Amino acid sequence: MVCCWAAVPPVAAKAQIMAIVSPMAHRLDTERLALRPWIVDDAEAALGAYGDAEVARWLAPAMDQVNDLAAMRVVLQQWVAEDARMLTPAGRWAIELRPDGRVIGGATLLPLPPEDEFEIGWQLHRKEWGHGYATETGLALARWAFDQGIEQVIALVRPTNTRAATMVQRMGMEWVGETEKYHNLRLQEYRLRPGDLA
């Protein structure tokens, strides 16, 4: 589920990411961010991303814009219940700024049929684009996956989402090609392996 974000300068992408990972993926900490499980009380902050049409239009799998606080609560309840059944390293996280605890979006690391690849994704409030948070989040998720023995992660980008394509490339992801095998959409596939993080 890759969305809209701006790229961080290449040097910052590597320098800012020193993920401190908790054993069960309950929380992933980076220099500026905390990725932690969603709670239903995050609905108002989550609506800032998932209720924004400009964010929702880039999501893969396609997800309708969430229209109100009650609907966002229902979505979060569903995610919390699904996360309780997922096996490590899969999960969904709220992205929180560490200095003030403000939730600025969400992140996912989910198994993706048919080959059970692991897809990373993130969705940020529009006002948070351009600060390198997506890169920091993506690298933290990749490191978490690799620490759990996953051999590669992929990101799927809608072909017209040039901001996302630039960002995943700055993260070190390699373009694989266009595919229609995921989410019933034509998407660009990128991959990252542990050796790409060097």
C-alpha positions, 0 to 999 in steps of 0.5 A: 500500500504505497502512497504519496510522500516526497523524497528525503535527501539521499544522505539523510535516508541512510543517516537517519535510520537506525531502527531499534526494534522490539522483539515482537514488532509491538514498536519500531523506533527510528531517530524521529519516529515511533511505529506502534500498533494502532488503537481505536483512539487514533481515529481522529489522527488516522482520518487526517491521512485516510480521510484525505482524497489526495492520499486515498487515491494512491493506495494499493490495494484500492481503499476508499477515502474514509469519510468520517470519524465513526467510519475511521473507528470501524476501520481501526477496529478491523485492523486491530483485530486482524493484527492480533491474528497476524504472524510476525513480522506482519503488521500495521502501525501508526506512525508517531513523531517521537518528540510530541507523540503526534500520529502522522500516518500509518504503515504496513508490512503485509504478506501478499498473495499469490507468492506471499511476498511481504509488501511495505507501505505507508500513508502520511498526512499530506502536510507531512510530505517532504520531511523524509518520514516515508523513507525512515518508515520504509527502512525501519519496516524493511530492517524489521522484516530482514531481522525476522528472516524475510529475504526481500520486501516489495513496494507497489506503486501506481504508475502515475505516482512519481513521488512514490517511485522516486522515494522508493528508489532513494530508499534503495529499492530496485525496479522489478517491472510492471505487474497486474498480479497484485490487487487487481491493478496495474502497478510498478513493483520495486524490491529491497533485499538485505544487501541493498541496505549496505 
